[in-house]
């Protein structure tokens, strides 16, 4: 799953730690999501979208190279 | 966690608890009192200190801890380690029965405990290095 989290977070001038505190997870979790190494749960994805003031599908999208099996 | 609290935890929780466990062990074991107390206290100090750090930590846990990647790593590490321990026990029981060996229960349980802890720690470390 690809995401637009780093850009949206930077637009708001939030650090990874600040975003982590706002959604109630660890900073490492935000780092891993931004690097695409951790797919958040649906609940966490909604929380991130709410914190960033956008819709969930504006942040997350399926891998462009992945084809459905 | 501040250095003060780190040291405070050692002297307030870690050492007294370890010495208490050492004194209990020395009381109920047949060996000489002081050496037994010292050995047990030294062996249990890391665990009692660690427990103190967890209990007296001034770092608030994440509000949604189950949603963090650390929780995911721990779950995956524990699941893998559980399968490893079951496999190891299966092999060990087979060997013991086939060869008609006699092994002491306390050493066997200690070996299983150490295997499980090292396995979980190793798997967690690998996951953290690979995915952070």
N, CA and C atoms of all chains as a GROMACS GRO file, in nm:
protein
  603
    1UNK      N    1   0.084  -0.120   0.000
    1UNK     CA    2   0.000   0.000   0.000
    1UNK      C    3   0.088   0.125   0.000
    2UNK      N    4   0.062   0.215  -0.093
    2UNK     CA    5   0.137   0.341  -0.098
    2UNK      C    6   0.064   0.447  -0.017
    3UNK      N    7   0.140   0.548   0.025
    3UNK     CA    8   0.074   0.654   0.101
    3UNK      C    9   0.141   0.789   0.080
    4UNK      N   10   0.063   0.889   0.108
    4UNK     CA   11   0.104   1.028   0.088
    4UNK      C   12   0.128   1.096   0.223
    5UNK      N   13   0.156   1.013   0.322
    5UNK     CA   14   0.164   1.063   0.458
    5UNK      C   15   0.277   1.167   0.478
    6UNK      N   16   0.400   1.141   0.428
    6UNK     CA   17   0.509   1.237   0.454
    6UNK      C   18   0.477   1.378   0.403
    7UNK      N   19   0.421   1.384   0.281
    7UNK     CA   20   0.393   1.516   0.224
    7UNK      C   21   0.284   1.588   0.304
    8UNK      N   22   0.178   1.515   0.336
    8UNK     CA   23   0.068   1.578   0.409
    8UNK      C   24   0.112   1.621   0.549
    9UNK      N   25   0.197   1.540   0.609
    9UNK     CA   26   0.248   1.576   0.742
    9UNK      C   27   0.339   1.699   0.733
   10UNK      N   28   0.422   1.703   0.629
   10UNK     CA   29   0.512   1.818   0.612
   10UNK      C   30   0.433   1.945   0.583
   11UNK      N   31   0.324   1.933   0.506
   11UNK     CA   32   0.241   2.050   0.477
   11UNK      C   33   0.190   2.114   0.606
   12UNK      N   34   0.161   2.029   0.703
   12UNK     CA   35   0.111   2.081   0.831
   12UNK      C   36   0.224   2.118   0.928
   13UNK      N   37   0.349   2.095   0.883
   13UNK     CA   38   0.469   2.124   0.964
   13UNK      C   39   0.467   2.045   1.096
   14UNK      N   40   0.422   1.922   1.088
   14UNK     CA   41   0.421   1.835   1.204
   14UNK      C   42   0.540   1.740   1.196
   15UNK      N   43   0.599   1.713   1.310
   15UNK     CA   44   0.704   1.610   1.314
   15UNK      C   45   0.636   1.473   1.320
   16UNK      N   46   0.717   1.370   1.298
   16UNK     CA   47   0.662   1.233   1.309
   16UNK      C   48   0.613   1.207   1.451
   17UNK      N   49   0.688   1.260   1.548
   17UNK     CA   50   0.648   1.241   1.688
   17UNK      C   51   0.516   1.310   1.718
   18UNK      N   52   0.495   1.429   1.659
   18UNK     CA   53   0.370   1.502   1.684
   18UNK      C   54   0.251   1.428   1.624
   19UNK      N   55   0.269   1.380   1.502
   19UNK     CA   56   0.159   1.304   1.440
   19UNK      C   57   0.130   1.177   1.521
   20UNK      N   58   0.238   1.111   1.565
   20UNK     CA   59   0.221   0.989   1.645
   20UNK      C   60   0.142   1.018   1.773
   21UNK      N   61   0.174   1.130   1.838
   21UNK     CA   62   0.103   1.166   1.962
   21UNK      C   63  -0.043   1.197   1.933
   22UNK      N   64  -0.070   1.260   1.818
   22UNK     CA   65  -0.208   1.298   1.786
   22UNK      C   66  -0.297   1.176   1.758
   23UNK      N   67  -0.238   1.072   1.702
   23UNK     CA   68  -0.320   0.954   1.672
   23UNK      C   69  -0.302   0.843   1.777
   24UNK      N   70  -0.212   0.864   1.872
   24UNK     CA   71  -0.198   0.770   1.983
   24UNK      C   72  -0.118   0.645   1.953
   25UNK      N   73  -0.016   0.660   1.868
   25UNK     CA   74   0.072   0.545   1.842
   25UNK      C   75   0.217   0.590   1.863
   26UNK      N   76   0.312   0.497   1.843
   26UNK     CA   77   0.453   0.532   1.862
   26UNK      C   78   0.508   0.601   1.738
   27UNK      N   79   0.617   0.675   1.758
   27UNK     CA   80   0.682   0.743   1.645
   27UNK      C   81   0.733   0.641   1.544
   28UNK      N   82   0.783   0.528   1.594
   28UNK     CA   83   0.832   0.424   1.505
   28UNK      C   84   0.723   0.376   1.410
   29UNK      N   85   0.600   0.374   1.460
   29UNK     CA   86   0.488   0.330   1.376
   29UNK      C   87   0.470   0.426   1.258
   30UNK      N   88   0.477   0.556   1.285
   30UNK     CA   89   0.464   0.655   1.178
   30UNK      C   90   0.579   0.641   1.078
   31UNK      N   91   0.700   0.621   1.130
   31UNK     CA   92   0.818   0.605   1.042
   31UNK      C   93   0.797   0.486   0.948
   32UNK      N   94   0.753   0.375   1.004
   32UNK     CA   95   0.736   0.254   0.924
   32UNK      C   96   0.624   0.269   0.822
   33UNK      N   97   0.516   0.338   0.860
   33UNK     CA   98   0.407   0.361   0.764
   33UNK      C   99   0.457   0.448   0.650
   34UNK      N  100   0.528   0.555   0.684
   34UNK     CA  101   0.576   0.646   0.579
   34UNK      C  102   0.672   0.577   0.483
   35UNK      N  103   0.750   0.483   0.536
   35UNK     CA  104   0.843   0.409   0.448
   35UNK      C  105   0.774   0.297   0.372
   36UNK      N  106   0.647   0.276   0.401
   36UNK     CA  107   0.572   0.172   0.332
   36UNK      C  108   0.602   0.032   0.382
   37UNK      N  109   0.660   0.023   0.503
   37UNK     CA  110   0.695  -0.109   0.557
   37UNK      C  111   0.590  -0.163   0.653
   38UNK      N  112   0.490  -0.083   0.680
   38UNK     CA  113   0.384  -0.126   0.773
   38UNK      C  114   0.251  -0.073   0.723
   39UNK      N  115   0.160  -0.163   0.697
   39UNK     CA  116   0.025  -0.123   0.658
   39UNK      C  117  -0.059  -0.107   0.785
   40UNK      N  118  -0.109   0.014   0.810
   40UNK     CA  119  -0.186   0.034   0.933
   40UNK      C  120  -0.320  -0.037   0.926
   41UNK      N  121  -0.376  -0.061   1.044
   41UNK     CA  122  -0.511  -0.118   1.048
   41UNK      C  123  -0.609  -0.014   0.994
   42UNK      N  124  -0.730  -0.060   0.963
   42UNK     CA  125  -0.831   0.031   0.911
   42UNK      C  126  -0.861   0.142   1.012
   43UNK      N  127  -0.866   0.102   1.139
   43UNK     CA  128  -0.893   0.201   1.245
   43UNK      C  129  -0.786   0.309   1.251
   44UNK      N  130  -0.659   0.266   1.244
   44UNK     CA  131  -0.550   0.363   1.250
   44UNK      C  132  -0.548   0.450   1.124
   45UNK      N  133  -0.579   0.390   1.010
   45UNK     CA  134  -0.584   0.468   0.886
   45UNK      C  135  -0.690   0.578   0.896
   46UNK      N  136  -0.804   0.546   0.953
   46UNK     CA  137  -0.909   0.647   0.972
   46UNK      C  138  -0.864   0.757   1.067
   47UNK      N  139  -0.791   0.715   1.173
   47UNK     CA  140  -0.743   0.814   1.270
   47UNK      C  141  -0.642   0.909   1.204
   48UNK      N  142  -0.556   0.852   1.120
   48UNK     CA  143  -0.457   0.935   1.050
   48UNK      C  144  -0.528   1.034   0.956
   49UNK      N  145  -0.628   0.984   0.885
   49UNK     CA  146  -0.701   1.071   0.793
   49UNK      C  147  -0.771   1.183   0.869
   50UNK      N  148  -0.830   1.148   0.982
   50UNK     CA  149  -0.899   1.249   1.062
   50UNK      C  150  -0.800   1.354   1.114
   51UNK      N  151  -0.683   1.307   1.160
   51UNK     CA  152  -0.584   1.400   1.214
   51UNK      C  153  -0.531   1.493   1.105
   52UNK      N  154  -0.518   1.440   0.984
   52UNK     CA  155  -0.462   1.520   0.874
   52UNK      C  156  -0.571   1.598   0.800
   53UNK      N  157  -0.695   1.578   0.839
   53UNK     CA  158  -0.805   1.655   0.779
   53UNK      C  159  -0.832   1.620   0.635
   54UNK      N  160  -0.827   1.492   0.604
   54UNK     CA  161  -0.857   1.452   0.465
   54UNK      C  162  -0.924   1.315   0.467
   55UNK      N  163  -0.959   1.266   0.349
   55UNK     CA  164  -1.024   1.137   0.339
   55UNK      C  165  -0.918   1.027   0.334
   56UNK      N  166  -0.957   0.910   0.378
   56UNK     CA  167  -0.861   0.800   0.388
   56UNK      C  168  -0.800   0.764   0.252
   57UNK      N  169  -0.883   0.770   0.147
   57UNK     CA  170  -0.833   0.733   0.015
   57UNK      C  171  -0.742   0.840  -0.047
   58UNK      N  172  -0.739   0.958   0.016
   58UNK     CA  173  -0.647   1.061  -0.030
   58UNK      C  174  -0.506   1.037   0.023
   59UNK      N  175  -0.497   0.959   0.129
   59UNK     CA  176  -0.365   0.928   0.186
   59UNK      C  177  -0.314   0.794   0.135
   60UNK      N  178  -0.401   0.693   0.139
   60UNK     CA  179  -0.357   0.557   0.105
   60UNK      C  180  -0.413   0.512  -0.029
   61UNK      N  181  -0.329   0.438  -0.101
   61UNK     CA  182  -0.374   0.382  -0.228
   61UNK      C  183  -0.304   0.248  -0.248
   62UNK      N  184  -0.363   0.159  -0.326
   62UNK     CA  185  -0.298   0.029  -0.348
   62UNK      C  186  -0.165   0.047  -0.420
   63UNK      N  187  -0.073  -0.049  -0.402
   63UNK     CA  188   0.054  -0.045  -0.475
   63UNK      C  189   0.025  -0.037  -0.624
   64UNK      N  190   0.093   0.058  -0.691
   64UNK     CA  191   0.066   0.076  -0.835
   64UNK      C  192   0.111  -0.045  -0.916
   65UNK      N  193   0.214  -0.114  -0.868
   65UNK     CA  194   0.265  -0.228  -0.943
   65UNK      C  195   0.197  -0.358  -0.912
   66UNK      N  196   0.108  -0.357  -0.812
   66UNK     CA  197   0.047  -0.483  -0.768
   66UNK      C  198  -0.081  -0.511  -0.844
   67UNK      N  199  -0.092  -0.634  -0.892
   67UNK     CA  200  -0.213  -0.675  -0.961
   67UNK      C  201  -0.296  -0.764  -0.870
   68UNK      N  202  -0.430  -0.751  -0.877
   68UNK     CA  203  -0.511  -0.834  -0.789
   68UNK      C  204  -0.495  -0.981  -0.820
   69UNK      N  205  -0.493  -1.065  -0.714
   69UNK     CA  206  -0.475  -1.208  -0.736
   69UNK      C  207  -0.610  -1.277  -0.747
   70UNK      N  208   1.302   0.803   2.962
   70UNK     CA  209   1.315   0.789   3.107
   70UNK      C  210   1.443   0.859   3.152
   71UNK      N  211   1.433   0.939   3.260
   71UNK     CA  212   1.548   1.015   3.306
   71UNK      C  213   1.650   0.922   3.373
   72UNK      N  214   1.777   0.972   3.375
   72UNK     CA  215   1.882   0.892   3.438
   72UNK      C  216   1.853   0.873   3.587
   73UNK      N  217   1.796   0.978   3.648
   73UNK     CA  218   1.765   0.970   3.791
   73UNK      C  219   1.669   0.855   3.818
   74UNK      N  220   1.562   0.848   3.737
   74UNK     CA  221   1.464   0.742   3.758
   74UNK      C  222   1.524   0.606   3.726
   75UNK      N  223   1.614   0.604   3.626
   75UNK     CA  224   1.680   0.480   3.588
   75UNK      C  225   1.757   0.424   3.708
   76UNK      N  226   1.834   0.512   3.776
   76UNK     CA  227   1.912   0.471   3.894
   76UNK      C  228   1.823   0.444   4.013
   77UNK      N  229   1.722   0.529   4.027
   77UNK     CA  230   1.629   0.515   4.140
   77UNK      C  231   1.561   0.378   4.135
   78UNK      N  232   1.523   0.338   4.016
   78UNK     CA  233   1.456   0.209   3.998
   78UNK      C  234   1.548   0.094   4.040
   79UNK      N  235   1.679   0.110   4.008
   79UNK     CA  236   1.776   0.007   4.045
   79UNK      C  237   1.784  -0.008   4.197
   80UNK      N  238   1.795   0.107   4.266
   80UNK     CA  239   1.819   0.102   4.410
   80UNK      C  240   1.690   0.084   4.492
   81UNK      N  241   1.578   0.128   4.438
   81UNK     CA  242   1.453   0.118   4.515
   81UNK      C  243   1.381  -0.014   4.489
   82UNK      N  244   1.385  -0.060   4.364
   82UNK     CA  245   1.311  -0.182   4.330
   82UNK      C  246   1.406  -0.298   4.298
   83UNK      N  247   1.501  -0.274   4.208
   83UNK     CA  248   1.586  -0.382   4.158
   83UNK      C  249   1.664  -0.456   4.264
   84UNK      N  250   1.751  -0.384   4.333
   84UNK     CA  251   1.839  -0.449   4.431
   84UNK      C  252   1.761  -0.506   4.551
   85UNK      N  253   1.669  -0.429   4.613
   85UNK     CA  254   1.596  -0.488   4.726
   85UNK      C  255   1.518  -0.614   4.687
   86UNK      N  256   1.454  -0.612   4.572
   86UNK     CA  257   1.378  -0.731   4.530
   86UNK      C  258   1.471  -0.849   4.505
   87UNK      N  259   1.584  -0.822   4.438
   87UNK     CA  260   1.679  -0.929   4.408
   87UNK      C  261   1.735  -0.988   4.537
   88UNK      N  262   1.768  -0.901   4.632
   88UNK     CA  263   1.822  -0.949   4.760
   88UNK      C  264   1.714  -1.029   4.834
   89UNK      N  265   1.589  -0.984   4.826
   89UNK     CA  266   1.479  -1.058   4.890
   89UNK      C  267   1.464  -1.198   4.832
   90UNK      N  268   1.468  -1.206   4.699
   90UNK     CA  269   1.457  -1.338   4.634
   90UNK      C  270   1.578  -1.424   4.672
   91UNK      N  271   1.697  -1.360   4.675
   91UNK     CA  272   1.818  -1.432   4.715
   91UNK      C  273   1.807  -1.485   4.857
   92UNK      N  274   1.752  -1.403   4.948
   92UNK     CA  275   1.737  -1.447   5.088
   92UNK      C  276   1.638  -1.564   5.098
   93UNK      N  277   1.529  -1.556   5.022
   93UNK     CA  278   1.432  -1.667   5.021
   93UNK      C  279   1.498  -1.796   4.971
   94UNK      N  280   1.573  -1.782   4.861
   94UNK     CA  281   1.639  -1.900   4.804
   94UNK      C  282   1.740  -1.958   4.902
   95UNK      N  283   1.815  -1.869   4.968
   95UNK     CA  284   1.916  -1.915   5.064
   95UNK      C  285   1.852  -1.983   5.184
   96UNK      N  286   1.732  -1.936   5.220
   96UNK     CA  287   1.662  -1.996   5.334
   96UNK      C  288   1.613  -2.136   5.303
   97UNK      N  289   1.562  -2.155   5.182
   97UNK     CA  290   1.501  -2.284   5.148
   97UNK      C  291   1.596  -2.382   5.080
   98UNK      N  292   1.719  -2.338   5.046
   98UNK     CA  293   1.815  -2.429   4.986
   98UNK      C  294   1.916  -2.474   5.091
   99UNK      N  295   1.981  -2.586   5.063
   99UNK     CA  296   2.072  -2.645   5.161
   99UNK      C  297   2.210  -2.582   5.163
  100UNK      N  298   2.246  -2.508   5.059
  100UNK     CA  299   2.382  -2.454   5.048
  100UNK      C  300   2.411  -2.347   5.152
  101UNK      N  301   2.536  -2.297   5.155
  101UNK     CA  302   2.574  -2.189   5.247
  101UNK      C  303   2.490  -2.064   5.218
  102UNK      N  304   2.451  -1.995   5.326
  102UNK     CA  305   2.350  -1.888   5.313
  102UNK      C  306   2.398  -1.772   5.225
  103UNK      N  307   2.513  -1.713   5.261
  103UNK     CA  308   2.554  -1.590   5.192
  103UNK      C  309   2.587  -1.613   5.044
  104UNK      N  310   2.669  -1.715   5.009
  104UNK     CA  311   2.695  -1.736   4.866
  104UNK      C  312   2.566  -1.763   4.786
  105UNK      N  313   2.475  -1.840   4.846
  105UNK     CA  314   2.350  -1.869   4.776
  105UNK      C  315   2.270  -1.740   4.754
  106UNK      N  316   2.266  -1.658   4.860
  106UNK     CA  317   2.194  -1.530   4.849
  106UNK      C  318   2.254  -1.443   4.739
  107UNK      N  319   2.387  -1.435   4.736
  107UNK     CA  320   2.454  -1.348   4.638
  107UNK      C  321   2.430  -1.398   4.496
  108UNK      N  322   2.444  -1.529   4.476
  108UNK     CA  323   2.426  -1.584   4.341
  108UNK      C  324   2.284  -1.563   4.292
  109UNK      N  325   2.186  -1.591   4.377
  109UNK     CA  326   2.046  -1.573   4.336
  109UNK      C  327   2.014  -1.425   4.314
  110UNK      N  328   2.070  -1.339   4.400
  110UNK     CA  329   2.044  -1.195   4.385
  110UNK      C  330   2.102  -1.144   4.253
  111UNK      N  331   2.224  -1.186   4.220
  111UNK     CA  332   2.285  -1.143   4.094
  111UNK      C  333   2.208  -1.197   3.974
  112UNK      N  334   2.161  -1.320   3.987
  112UNK     CA  335   2.090  -1.382   3.874
  112UNK      C  336   1.954  -1.318   3.850
  113UNK      N  337   1.890  -1.271   3.957
  113UNK     CA  338   1.756  -1.215   3.941
  113UNK      C  339   1.755  -1.063   3.928
  114UNK      N  340   1.871  -0.999   3.950
  114UNK     CA  341   1.874  -0.852   3.944
  114UNK      C  342   1.828  -0.796   3.809
  115UNK      N  343   1.874  -0.850   3.696
  115UNK     CA  344   1.827  -0.793   3.568
  115UNK      C  345   1.674  -0.797   3.555
  116UNK      N  346   1.616  -0.907   3.601
  116UNK     CA  347   1.470  -0.920   3.588
  116UNK      C  348   1.397  -0.824   3.682
  117UNK      N  349   1.445  -0.812   3.806
  117UNK     CA  350   1.376  -0.724   3.902
  117UNK      C  351   1.394  -0.577   3.863
  118UNK      N  352   1.511  -0.544   3.812
  118UNK     CA  353   1.536  -0.407   3.766
  118UNK      C  354   1.445  -0.376   3.646
  119UNK      N  355   1.439  -0.470   3.554
  119UNK     CA  356   1.353  -0.451   3.437
  119UNK      C  357   1.208  -0.435   3.477
  120UNK      N  358   1.165  -0.514   3.573
  120UNK     CA  359   1.026  -0.504   3.621
  120UNK      C  360   1.002  -0.367   3.683
  121UNK      N  361   1.099  -0.320   3.758
  121UNK     CA  362   1.088  -0.187   3.818
  121UNK      C  363   1.078  -0.078   3.714
  122UNK      N  364   1.158  -0.091   3.606
  122UNK     CA  365   1.152   0.008   3.499
  122UNK      C  366   1.016   0.012   3.433
  123UNK      N  367   0.956  -0.106   3.418
  123UNK     CA  368   0.823  -0.112   3.356
  123UNK      C  369   0.719  -0.050   3.448
  124UNK      N  370   0.725  -0.088   3.576
  124UNK     CA  371   0.622  -0.043   3.671
  124UNK      C  372   0.633   0.107   3.699
  125UNK      N  373   0.756   0.156   3.714
  125UNK     CA  374   0.776   0.297   3.752
  125UNK      C  375   0.809   0.388   3.634
  126UNK      N  376   0.787   0.340   3.513
  126UNK     CA  377   0.821   0.420   3.395
  126UNK      C  378   0.742   0.551   3.394
  127UNK      N  379   0.812   0.662   3.359
  127UNK     CA  380   0.743   0.790   3.348
  127UNK      C  381   0.711   0.822   3.201
  128UNK      N  382   0.733   0.725   3.114
  128UNK     CA  383   0.698   0.744   2.972
  128UNK      C  384   0.559   0.687   2.950
  129UNK      N  385   0.461   0.772   2.915
  129UNK     CA  386   0.326   0.720   2.895
  129UNK      C  387   0.321   0.627   2.773
  130UNK      N  388   0.254   0.514   2.783
  130UNK     CA  389   0.244   0.426   2.668
  130UNK      C  390   0.154   0.489   2.561
  131UNK      N  391   0.169   0.448   2.435
  131UNK     CA  392   0.081   0.502   2.331
  131UNK      C  393  -0.065   0.471   2.364
  132UNK      N  394  -0.153   0.564   2.328
  132UNK     CA  395  -0.295   0.547   2.360
  132UNK      C  396  -0.352   0.422   2.293
  133UNK      N  397  -0.306   0.397   2.172
  133UNK     CA  398  -0.354   0.280   2.098
  133UNK      C  399  -0.234   0.186   2.074
  134UNK      N  400  -0.187   0.126   2.182
  134UNK     CA  401  -0.068   0.042   2.176
  134UNK      C  402  -0.081  -0.076   2.081
  135UNK      N  403  -0.202  -0.129   2.071
  135UNK     CA  404  -0.224  -0.246   1.985
  135UNK      C  405  -0.215  -0.211   1.837
  136UNK      N  406  -0.216  -0.080   1.805
  136UNK     CA  407  -0.209  -0.038   1.666
  136UNK      C  408  -0.066  -0.009   1.622
  137UNK      N  409   0.030  -0.019   1.716
  137UNK     CA  410   0.167   0.019   1.684
  137UNK      C  411   0.241  -0.096   1.616
  138UNK      N  412   0.346  -0.058   1.546
  138UNK     CA  413   0.426  -0.160   1.477
  138UNK      C  414   0.502  -0.246   1.578
  139UNK      N  415   0.534  -0.187   1.695
  139UNK     CA  416   0.604  -0.266   1.797
  139UNK      C  417   0.516  -0.382   1.844
  140UNK      N  418   0.387  -0.356   1.857
  140UNK     CA  419   0.294  -0.462   1.897
  140UNK      C  420   0.288  -0.571   1.789
  141UNK      N  421   0.289  -0.528   1.664
  141UNK     CA  422   0.288  -0.624   1.553
  141UNK      C  423   0.415  -0.709   1.554
  142UNK      N  424   0.530  -0.644   1.575
  142UNK     CA  425   0.657  -0.719   1.582
  142UNK      C  426   0.653  -0.820   1.696
  143UNK      N  427   0.604  -0.776   1.812
  143UNK     CA  428   0.602  -0.865   1.929
  143UNK      C  429   0.511  -0.985   1.903
  144UNK      N  430   0.396  -0.960   1.841
  144UNK     CA  431   0.302  -1.069   1.813
  144UNK      C  432   0.365  -1.170   1.716
  145UNK      N  433   0.428  -1.116   1.611
  145UNK     CA  434   0.491  -1.205   1.513
  145UNK      C  435   0.607  -1.282   1.574
  146UNK      N  436   0.688  -1.214   1.657
  146UNK     CA  437   0.801  -1.281   1.722
  146UNK      C  438   0.752  -1.391   1.816
  147UNK      N  439   0.649  -1.361   1.894
  147UNK     CA  440   0.597  -1.459   1.990
  147UNK      C  441   0.535  -1.579   1.918
  148UNK      N  442   0.465  -1.552   1.809
  148UNK     CA  443   0.404  -1.661   1.732
  148UNK      C  444   0.510  -1.754   1.675
  149UNK      N  445   0.612  -1.695   1.616
  149UNK     CA  446   0.721  -1.775   1.560
  149UNK      C  447   0.794  -1.854   1.667
  150UNK      N  448   0.819  -1.788   1.779
  150UNK     CA  449   0.891  -1.854   1.889
  150UNK      C  450   0.808  -1.969   1.947
  151UNK      N  451   0.677  -1.950   1.953
  151UNK     CA  452   0.592  -2.058   2.005
  151UNK      C  453   0.605  -2.184   1.918
  152UNK      N  454   0.602  -2.165   1.788
  152UNK     CA  455   0.617  -2.280   1.698
  152UNK      C  456   0.755  -2.343   1.713
  153UNK      N  457   0.858  -2.259   1.731
  153UNK     CA  458   0.994  -2.311   1.751
  153UNK      C  459   1.002  -2.396   1.878
  154UNK      N  460   0.941  -2.345   1.985
  154UNK     CA  461   0.946  -2.416   2.114
  154UNK      C  462   0.871  -2.548   2.105
  155UNK      N  463   0.754  -2.546   2.042
  155UNK     CA  464   0.678  -2.671   2.027
  155UNK      C  465   0.757  -2.772   1.945
  156UNK      N  466   0.820  -2.725   1.838
  156UNK     CA  467   0.902  -2.816   1.754
  156UNK      C  468   1.020  -2.871   1.835
  157UNK      N  469   1.089  -2.784   1.906
  157UNK     CA  470   1.204  -2.827   1.986
  157UNK      C  471   1.162  -2.928   2.093
  158UNK      N  472   1.048  -2.900   2.157
  158UNK     CA  473   1.000  -2.993   2.260
  158UNK      C  474   0.963  -3.128   2.199
  159UNK      N  475   0.901  -3.123   2.082
  159UNK     CA  476   0.865  -3.249   2.014
  159UNK      C  477   0.988  -3.333   1.983
  160UNK      N  478   1.092  -3.267   1.930
  160UNK     CA  479   1.216  -3.338   1.899
  160UNK      C  480   1.280  -3.392   2.027
  161UNK      N  481   1.283  -3.307   2.130
  161UNK     CA  482   1.345  -3.347   2.257
  161UNK      C  483   1.273  -3.465   2.320
  162UNK      N  484   1.140  -3.460   2.322
  162UNK     CA  485   1.063  -3.571   2.382
  162UNK      C  486   1.088  -3.701   2.305
  163UNK      N  487   1.093  -3.690   2.172
  163UNK     CA  488   1.119  -3.809   2.090
  163UNK      C  489   1.256  -3.869   2.124
  164UNK      N  490   1.356  -3.782   2.130
  164UNK     CA  491   1.493  -3.829   2.160
  164UNK      C  492   1.498  -3.894   2.299
  165UNK      N  493   1.435  -3.827   2.396
  165UNK     CA  494   1.438  -3.878   2.533
  165UNK      C  495   1.370  -4.015   2.542
  166UNK      N  496   1.257  -4.030   2.473
  166UNK     CA  497   1.184  -4.158   2.480
  166UNK      C  498   1.258  -4.268   2.404
  167UNK      N  499   1.305  -4.236   2.285
  167UNK     CA  500   1.373  -4.337   2.203
  167UNK      C  501   1.501  -4.386   2.271
  168UNK      N  502   1.578  -4.292   2.326
  168UNK     CA  503   1.706  -4.329   2.389
  168UNK      C  504   1.691  -4.364   2.536
  169UNK      N  505   1.569  -4.357   2.587
  169UNK     CA  506   1.541  -4.388   2.727
  169UNK      C  507   1.630  -4.308   2.821
  170UNK      N  508   1.638  -4.178   2.795
  170UNK     CA  509   1.723  -4.091   2.876
  170UNK      C  510   1.646  -4.040   2.999
  171UNK      N  511   1.720  -4.000   3.099
  171UNK     CA  512   1.659  -3.935   3.214
  171UNK      C  513   1.721  -3.797   3.229
  172UNK      N  514   1.640  -3.694   3.219
  172UNK     CA  515   1.693  -3.558   3.236
  172UNK      C  516   1.614  -3.490   3.347
  173UNK      N  517   1.684  -3.400   3.418
  173UNK     CA  518   1.619  -3.337   3.534
  173UNK      C  519   1.514  -3.237   3.487
  174UNK      N  520   1.406  -3.229   3.564
  174UNK     CA  521   1.293  -3.144   3.526
  174UNK      C  522   1.331  -2.996   3.532
  175UNK      N  523   1.406  -2.955   3.638
  175UNK     CA  524   1.437  -2.813   3.650
  175UNK      C  525   1.527  -2.763   3.538
  176UNK      N  526   1.625  -2.847   3.500
  176UNK     CA  527   1.712  -2.806   3.389
  176UNK      C  528   1.635  -2.801   3.258
  177UNK      N  529   1.544  -2.896   3.238
  177UNK     CA  530   1.466  -2.900   3.115
  177UNK      C  531   1.377  -2.776   3.105
  178UNK      N  532   1.310  -2.743   3.214
  178UNK     CA  533   1.222  -2.626   3.214
  178UNK      C  534   1.302  -2.498   3.192
  179UNK      N  535   1.421  -2.491   3.254
  179UNK     CA  536   1.507  -2.374   3.237
  179UNK      C  537   1.550  -2.361   3.091
  180UNK      N  538   1.585  -2.474   3.030
  180UNK     CA  539   1.627  -2.471   2.890
  180UNK      C  540   1.514  -2.423   2.800
  181UNK      N  541   1.393  -2.471   2.825
  181UNK     CA  542   1.277  -2.430   2.744
  181UNK      C  543   1.252  -2.280   2.762
  182UNK      N  544   1.260  -2.235   2.887
  182UNK     CA  545   1.236  -2.093   2.916
  182UNK      C  546   1.339  -2.005   2.845
  183UNK      N  547   1.466  -2.045   2.853
  183UNK     CA  548   1.572  -1.966   2.789
  183UNK      C  549   1.555  -1.968   2.637
  184UNK      N  550   1.523  -2.086   2.582
  184UNK     CA  551   1.501  -2.095   2.438
  184UNK      C  552   1.389  -2.000   2.394
  185UNK      N  553   1.279  -2.002   2.467
  185UNK     CA  554   1.165  -1.917   2.432
  185UNK      C  555   1.201  -1.769   2.438
  186UNK      N  556   1.269  -1.729   2.545
  186UNK     CA  557   1.304  -1.587   2.562
  186UNK      C  558   1.403  -1.541   2.456
  187UNK      N  559   1.506  -1.622   2.432
  187UNK     CA  560   1.607  -1.585   2.332
  187UNK      C  561   1.544  -1.583   2.193
  188UNK      N  562   1.455  -1.678   2.167
  188UNK     CA  563   1.388  -1.686   2.038
  188UNK      C  564   1.303  -1.561   2.012
  189UNK      N  565   1.222  -1.524   2.110
  189UNK     CA  566   1.138  -1.404   2.095
  189UNK      C  567   1.225  -1.279   2.077
  190UNK      N  568   1.328  -1.266   2.161
  190UNK     CA  569   1.414  -1.148   2.153
  190UNK      C  570   1.485  -1.142   2.018
  191UNK      N  571   1.535  -1.256   1.972
  191UNK     CA  572   1.605  -1.260   1.843
  191UNK      C  573   1.513  -1.226   1.727
  192UNK      N  574   1.395  -1.285   1.729
  192UNK     CA  575   1.300  -1.258   1.621
  192UNK      C  576   1.257  -1.111   1.621
  193UNK      N  577   1.232  -1.057   1.740
  193UNK     CA  578   1.192  -0.916   1.750
  193UNK      C  579   1.303  -0.826   1.695
  194UNK      N  580   1.426  -0.856   1.733
  194UNK     CA  581   1.541  -0.776   1.689
  194UNK      C  582   1.553  -0.779   1.537
  195UNK      N  583   1.537  -0.897   1.479
  195UNK     CA  584   1.547  -0.910   1.333
  195UNK      C  585   1.436  -0.830   1.265
  196UNK      N  586   1.313  -0.845   1.315
  196UNK     CA  587   1.200  -0.772   1.256
  196UNK      C  588   1.223  -0.621   1.265
  197UNK      N  589   1.273  -0.577   1.380
  197UNK     CA  590   1.295  -0.434   1.400
  197UNK      C  591   1.402  -0.381   1.304
  198UNK      N  592   1.508  -0.458   1.287
  198UNK     CA  593   1.614  -0.414   1.195
  198UNK      C  594   1.565  -0.413   1.050
  199UNK      N  595   1.483  -0.512   1.016
  199UNK     CA  596   1.439  -0.527   0.878
  199UNK      C  597   1.330  -0.427   0.840
  200UNK      N  598   1.246  -0.392   0.936
  200UNK     CA  599   1.126  -0.316   0.900
  200UNK      C  600   1.119  -0.175   0.957
  201UNK      N  601   1.222  -0.131   1.027
  201UNK     CA  602   1.214   0.006   1.082
  201UNK      C  603   1.290   0.104   0.992
   0.00000   0.00000   0.00000
